Amino acid sequence: MAKSRGANGLGAPGSRESLAGDELSSLGSDSEIDGGERRVDKFGFFGGSQSAGGALEEVPLDVLRQRESKWLDMLNSWDKWMAKKHKKIRLRCQKGIPPSLRGRAWQYLSGGKVKLEQNAGTFDELDISLGDPKWRDVIERDLHRQFPFHEMFVSRGGHGQQDLFRVLKAYTLYRPEEGYCQAQAPIAAVLLMHMPAEQAFWCLVQICEKYLPGYYSEKLEAIQLDGEILFSLLHRVAPVAHKHLSKQKIDPILYMTEWFMCAFSRTLPWSSVLRVWDMFFCEGVKILFRVGLVLLKHTLGSSDKLKTCQGQYETMERLRALSPSIMQEAFLVQEIIELPVTERHIEREHLIQLKKWKETHGELQCQSLPRLHGAKAINDSEPHSHKALEPAPSIILPPGQALSPKGRKGKEKKGAPGKDKLANGPISEMNGAEPWTLPGPGASPHHQSKESLSSRESEDTYL
């Protein structure tokens, strides 16, 4: 997406300036909704503006409660699950994360929670800094373009737009060499729909640095490379579509840039967006490749489908107006899961395309770190603190006092000095210790930010 630079207009293809265009133009403003019937769907959109694509897949209430219980168990023992039962986490992400826990789960999967704990106070420092006026101006102009029909962002200057500005401005200070790219705005906005600003900021950092490194850099080299990888994989998945796009000389960057840089948040109906993001945070960029391949396969993958798009213009129009049936949640998710494209395929093709790039363009100008394929790889590179795995004591003993061995209650000597008093007396009076209280579920040394919903409980229920 375009990285606006003051008075600069649209640039040449392959630069951030060339990608603003209509794709990121405003879909409307709060004034267009005023006076109308302000019905909000289950996702917070007015008039169901993001619900196209068929009937929503409703999970029975009893099944939803069971899934919530399982996810709470996982989140409260996250290190253990990541170490020993990662496949089970993946299966549960494929089934869909319960809405009440989605924000918290994304933080755990992405490593954003660990990043926040390692950098407590950093966001607040960035938040109070003014930042570069150049980026402030560009970000402010983009705020009203992000999901203008969502209740969080419908009001100019409302809390949603304020938090979006804070997150994006903070990133320009955190990574001044990258600055701001317009495609980061919808990513940050989706995160803010599910969590407070500080948590959203660190999840954005993880997406930019671990999941999609180099995507938002100056020359868009990483996204161009991934476009070539996608096109090469298409030859194996849907040779008819590959042949047609080759014949029409349609470069991958013309249709896949917004798909990948915005993680399909501006392409799919919202229920499908959330399911794709659940899997993306767990399994990494291969999910974006699979979604792109599924859309291309079912749009251009047969001779019948190509009858109405014989030319370049007709083909591009078809890719801009995808059939709702192929974006429907249940169909799309099943296709994504079944498509046999793995991290190994992507990395092997990456090496091939990188070699070709160097032969034609020279060395990459943006030297970003290698991307990590999902939650397991990120967790292994930045392991969680294992404090959460230590058993919490259910009773506090004074110094030098030990619990009696299990099963030897009856063998204890009667009249032992002070023992009855210790057993029955108030624990809070022992050596002036504070009364012991049970920690809340998933208790952690989170640094709390100052957004409108920032309590620890909100991590479980923020929708």
C-alpha positions in Angstrom: 0.0 0.0 0.0 1.1 3.5 -0.5 3.5 5.1 1.8 2.4 8.7 1.3 5.2 11.3 1.4 3.6 14.7 1.8 2.9 16.2 -1.7 4.0 13.1 -3.6 1.4 11.7 -5.9 1.1 8.1 -7.1 4.5 6.6 -8.0 5.5 3.9 -10.4 4.3 0.3 -10.1 6.3 -1.5 -7.4 6.5 1.4 -5.0 4.4 2.2 -2.0 3.2 5.4 -3.7 1.6 3.4 -6.5 -0.7 1.4 -4.3 -2.9 3.9 -2.6 -5.3 4.3 -5.5 -8.9 3.3 -5.2 -8.1 0.3 -3.0 -7.5 2.4 0.1 -9.9 5.2 -0.7 -12.6 5.8 1.8 -15.7 3.7 1.6 -17.7 6.4 3.2 -17.8 8.6 6.3 -19.9 9.0 9.4 -22.0 11.6 7.6 -23.2 9.0 5.1 -24.7 6.9 7.9 -26.2 9.7 9.9 -29.9 9.8 9.6 -30.2 6.2 8.5 -31.2 3.2 10.5 -28.1 2.4 12.6 -28.4 -1.3 12.9 -25.2 -3.0 13.9 -24.4 -6.6 13.1 -22.7 -9.1 15.4 -19.2 -7.8 14.3 -20.0 -4.1 14.9 -20.7 -3.1 11.3 -23.6 -0.9 10.4 -26.1 -2.5 8.1 -24.1 -5.7 7.8 -21.8 -4.0 5.3 -19.1 -6.7 5.8 -21.4 -9.7 5.8 -21.6 -10.4 2.1 -20.9 -14.0 1.1 -23.9 -16.1 2.2 -25.3 -17.1 5.5 -23.1 -16.9 8.5 -21.9 -20.1 10.1 -23.5 -20.1 13.6 -21.8 -22.2 16.2 -24.3 -23.8 18.7 -24.2 -22.2 22.1 -23.2 -25.4 23.9 -20.4 -26.0 21.5 -19.2 -22.4 21.9 -19.1 -22.8 25.7 -17.1 -26.0 25.4 -14.6 -24.3 23.1 -14.3 -21.3 25.4 -13.5 -23.7 28.3 -10.9 -25.5 26.2 -9.3 -22.2 25.1 -9.2 -20.9 28.7 -7.4 -24.1 29.7 -4.9 -23.6 26.9 -4.3 -19.9 27.6 -3.8 -20.5 31.3 -1.1 -23.1 30.5 0.2 -21.7 27.3 3.8 -22.7 27.5 2.9 -26.3 28.2 0.5 -26.5 25.3 2.9 -24.8 22.8 5.7 -27.2 23.8 3.7 -30.5 23.8 0.3 -30.0 22.1 0.9 -27.5 19.3 -1.0 -29.6 16.8 -4.1 -29.4 19.0 -3.8 -25.6 19.1 -3.6 -25.6 15.3 -6.8 -27.7 15.0 -8.6 -25.5 17.4 -7.6 -22.4 15.4 -8.9 -24.0 12.3 -12.2 -24.6 14.0 -12.3 -20.9 14.9 -11.3 -19.1 18.1 -14.3 -18.2 20.3 -15.1 -14.5 19.9 -14.9 -13.8 23.6 -11.2 -15.0 23.6 -10.1 -14.1 20.1 -8.1 -11.0 21.1 -6.3 -12.7 24.0 -5.6 -15.7 21.8 -4.1 -13.6 19.0 -1.8 -12.0 21.6 -0.6 -15.3 22.8 -0.2 -16.8 19.3 1.7 -13.9 17.8 4.0 -13.5 20.8 2.6 -10.0 21.3 1.9 -10.7 25.0 5.6 -11.7 25.5 6.8 -8.7 23.6 4.7 -6.4 25.8 6.0 -8.0 29.0 9.6 -7.7 27.7 9.0 -4.0 26.9 6.8 -2.8 29.7 6.3 1.0 29.5 7.7 1.3 26.0 4.3 2.0 24.4 3.5 4.6 26.9 6.8 6.4 26.1 6.1 6.2 22.4 2.5 7.3 23.0 3.4 10.6 24.7 6.0 11.5 22.1 4.9 13.8 19.3 6.4 11.9 16.5 7.5 13.0 13.0 5.0 15.7 11.7 5.2 14.1 8.3 3.9 10.8 9.5 1.4 12.4 11.8 -0.2 14.3 8.9 -0.4 11.2 6.6 -1.8 9.0 9.4 -4.5 11.5 10.3 -5.6 11.7 6.7 -6.0 7.9 6.6 -8.0 7.4 9.8 -11.4 7.9 8.3 -10.7 5.4 5.5 -10.4 2.4 7.9 -13.7 0.5 8.1 -15.8 3.6 8.2 -19.0 1.5 8.6 -17.7 -0.1 11.9 -19.0 1.4 15.1 -15.5 1.9 16.4 -14.4 4.0 13.5 -17.6 5.6 12.3 -17.0 8.9 14.3 -14.3 11.3 13.3 -12.2 11.8 16.3 -13.9 9.0 18.2 -12.1 6.6 20.5 -11.5 4.1 17.7 -9.8 6.6 15.4 -7.8 8.0 18.4 -6.5 4.6 19.3 -5.7 3.8 15.7 -3.7 7.1 15.4 -1.8 6.2 18.7 -0.9 2.7 17.4 0.3 3.8 14.0 2.2 6.9 15.3 3.9 4.7 17.9 5.1 2.3 15.2 6.7 5.2 13.2 8.7 6.0 16.4 9.5 2.3 17.1 10.7 1.7 13.6 11.6 5.2 12.2 13.5 3.6 9.3 10.2 2.1 8.1 7.9 4.9 9.0 4.3 4.4 8.1 2.7 2.4 5.3 -1.0 2.7 4.5 -1.5 -1.1 4.5 -0.7 -1.1 8.2 -3.8 0.9 9.0 -6.4 -1.8 8.3 -4.2 -4.3 10.1 -4.0 -2.1 13.2 -7.8 -1.4 12.9 -8.7 -5.1 13.0 -6.5 -5.6 16.0 -8.1 -2.7 17.8 -11.5 -4.3 17.3 -10.3 -7.1 19.5 -7.9 -5.6 22.1 -6.7 -2.3 23.7 -4.2 -0.1 21.9 -1.1 -1.2 23.7 -1.7 -4.9 23.0 -2.7 -4.0 19.4 0.6 -2.2 19.0 2.7 -5.2 20.0 0.7 -7.5 17.8 1.2 -5.1 14.9 5.0 -5.2 15.7 4.9 -9.0 15.5 3.1 -9.0 12.2 5.5 -6.6 10.7 8.6 -8.2 12.0 7.9 -11.9 12.3 5.0 -12.8 10.1 5.4 -10.4 7.2 8.9 -8.9 7.5 9.8 -6.4 4.7 6.2 -6.1 3.5 5.9 -2.5 4.6 9.4 -1.3 3.6 10.1 1.4 1.1 10.4 -0.6 -2.2 7.9 -3.3 -1.4 10.5 -5.9 -2.4 9.2 -8.6 0.0 5.6 -8.4 -1.4 6.9 -8.5 -4.9 8.9 -11.6 -4.1 5.9 -13.2 -2.5 3.9 -12.3 -5.6 6.3 -14.4 -7.7 6.1 -17.2 -5.2 2.3 -17.2 -5.3 2.4 -17.2 -9.2 4.8 -20.2 -9.2 2.7 -22.1 -6.7 -0.4 -21.4 -8.8 1.2 -23.4 -11.7 0.9 -26.5 -9.5 -2.4 -25.7 -7.9 -4.4 -24.3 -10.9 -2.4 -24.6 -14.2 -5.4 -23.2 -16.2 -5.4 -20.0 -14.1 -1.6 -19.8 -14.3 -1.7 -20.1 -18.1 -4.4 -17.5 -18.4 -2.6 -14.9 -16.2 0.6 -15.5 -18.1 -1.1 -15.1 -21.5 -2.7 -11.8 -20.3 0.7 -10.6 -18.9 -1.0 -9.7 -15.6 1.7 -9.2 -12.9 0.9 -10.8 -9.5 1.5 -7.5 -7.8 -1.6 -6.1 -9.5 -4.0 -8.4 -7.8 -2.3 -9.8 -4.7 -0.8 -6.7 -3.1 -3.8 -5.7 -1.1 -4.7 -9.3 -0.4 -1.4 -10.0 1.4 -0.5 -6.6 2.8 -3.9 -6.2 4.4 -4.2 -10.0 5.2 -7.5 -10.1 3.2 -9.2 -7.7 5.7 -10.4 -5.6 2.8 -11.3 -8.5 0.6 -13.3 -11.1 2.4 -16.6 -11.0 4.3 -15.9 -10.4 7.9 -16.7 -13.9 9.3 -14.2 -15.3 6.8 -11.6 -12.6 7.7 -11.7 -13.6 11.3 -11.3 -17.3 10.5 -8.4 -16.6 8.2 -6.7 -14.5 10.9 -7.2 -17.2 13.5 -5.3 -19.6 11.2 -2.8 -16.9 10.1 -1.7 -16.2 13.6 -1.2 -19.9 14.3 0.3 -21.1 11.0 1.8 -18.0 9.5 2.1 -16.6 6.0 1.3 -20.0 4.3 -2.4 -19.2 5.2 -2.3 -16.1 3.1 -0.8 -18.0 0.2 -3.5 -20.7 0.5 -6.3 -18.1 0.5 -4.8 -16.4 -2.6 -4.5 -19.7 -4.4 -8.0 -20.8 -3.5 -9.5 -17.5 -4.8 -7.5 -17.7 -8.0 -8.3 -21.4 -8.6 -12.0 -20.9 -8.1 -12.1 -17.7 -10.1 -9.9 -18.5 -13.1 -9.2 -22.2 -12.8 -11.4 -23.7 -15.5 -12.2 -23.0 -19.2 -15.8 -22.3 -18.2 -14.8 -19.6 -15.7 -12.6 -18.0 -18.4 -15.3 -17.5 -21.0 -16.4 -14.2 -19.5 -12.9 -12.8 -18.9 -11.0 -13.2 -22.2 -9.0 -10.0 -21.9 -6.8 -8.3 -19.4 -9.4 -5.8 -18.3 -12.1 -8.4 -17.8 -9.7 -10.6 -15.8 -8.8 -7.8 -13.5 -12.4 -6.9 -13.0 -13.2 -10.5 -12.1 -10.4 -10.5 -9.5 -11.7 -7.2 -8.0 -15.2 -8.5 -7.8 -14.8 -12.1 -6.5 -17.8 -14.4 -6.3 -19.4 -14.3 -2.8 -19.8 -18.1 -3.0 -16.0 -18.8 -2.9 -15.5 -16.3 0.0 -18.2 -17.9 2.1 -16.7 -18.9 5.5 -17.4 -22.6 5.6 -16.4 -23.2 2.0 -13.2 -21.0 2.1 -11.9 -22.4 5.4 -12.3 -26.0 4.2 -10.5 -25.2 1.0 -7.7 -23.5 2.9 -7.2 -26.5 5.2 -7.2 -29.0 2.4 -4.8 -27.2 0.0 -1.4 -29.0 0.2 0.9 -25.9 0.3 3.4 -26.1 3.2 6.1 -23.9 4.7 8.6 -26.1 2.9 7.1 -25.3 -0.5 7.1 -21.6 0.2 10.7 -21.5 1.4 11.9 -23.6 -1.4 10.2 -21.3 -3.9 11.5 -18.3 -2.0 15.1 -19.3 -2.6 14.4 -19.8 -6.3 12.7 -16.4 -6.7 15.3 -14.7 -4.6 18.0 -16.0 -6.9 16.1 -14.7 -10.0 15.6 -11.4 -8.2 19.3 -11.0 -7.6 20.1 -11.8 -11.3 17.7 -9.1 -12.6 17.6 -6.5 -9.8 20.7 -7.1 -7.7 20.8 -7.4 -4.0 17.7 -6.6 -1.9 17.7 -3.1 -0.6 15.7 -4.0 2.5 17.5 -6.6 4.5 14.8 -7.8 6.9 15.0 -10.8 9.2 13.7 -14.2 7.9 10.0 -14.6 8.5 8.8 -17.1 11.1 6.0 -19.5 10.0 3.5 -19.1 12.8 3.1 -19.3 16.5 5.3 -22.3 17.1 8.3 -20.8 15.4 7.8 -17.5 17.1 7.3 -19.2 20.5 10.6 -21.2 20.0 12.5 -18.0 19.0 11.1 -16.0 21.9 10.0 -18.5 24.5 7.5 -17.5 27.1 8.4 -16.9 30.7 8.0 -20.2 32.5 6.7 -18.5 35.6 3.2 -19.4 34.5 4.0 -23.1 34.7 5.2 -23.0 38.3 2.5 -24.2 40.7 1.1 -21.4 42.7 1.1 -22.1 46.5 -2.3 -22.5 48.1 -1.0 -21.6 51.6 1.8 -19.3 52.8 4.1 -20.7 55.5 6.4 -18.7 57.8 10.2 -19.0 57.2 11.6 -22.4 58.1 8.2 -24.0 58.3 7.6 -27.0 56.0 4.4 -28.9 55.1 4.1 -32.3 56.7 4.6 -35.2 54.4 1.4 -36.3 52.5 -0.6 -39.0 54.3 1.2 -38.7 57.7 -1.4 -36.6 59.3 -2.4 -39.2 61.8 1.3 -39.9 62.8 2.0 -36.3 63.8 2.9 -35.9 67.5 0.1 -34.3 69.5 0.8 -31.1 71.3 3.7 -30.0 69.1 4.4 -26.5 70.1 2.7 -23.9 68.0 1.4 -26.2 65.3 -2.3 -25.9 66.2 -2.0 -22.2 66.3 -0.3 -22.1 62.9 -2.9 -24.5 61.4 -5.9 -22.6 62.6 -4.6 -19.0 62.9 -5.0 -16.4 60.3 -2.3 -16.7 57.7 -2.2 -13.0 57.1 -0.7 -12.5 60.6 2.3 -14.7 60.0 5.4 -12.4 60.0 3.2 -9.5 58.8 2.6 -11.2 55.5 -0.2 -9.8 53.3 -3.3 -12.0 53.0 -2.9 -14.4 50.1 -5.4 -14.1 47.2 -6.0 -16.3 44.3 -4.6 -15.0 41.1 -7.1 -14.3 38.3 -7.1 -16.5 35.2 -4.1 -15.9 33.0 -2.7 -13.4 35.5 0.5 -11.8 34.2 2.6 -8.8 34.8 0.8 -6.9 31.9 1.5 -3.2 31.7 -1.8 -1.5 31.4 -2.3 1.2 28.8 -4.7 4.1 29.0 -7.2 3.3 26.3 -11.0 3.1 26.8 -11.0 -0.6 27.6 -7.7 -1.7 29.2 -8.5 -3.9 32.2 -7.1 -7.4 32.2 -10.6 -8.8 32.1 -11.1 -7.0 28.8 -8.6 -9.4 27.2 -11.1 -12.2 27.6 -14.2 -10.3 26.4 -13.1 -7.6 24.1 -15.1 -8.1 20.8 
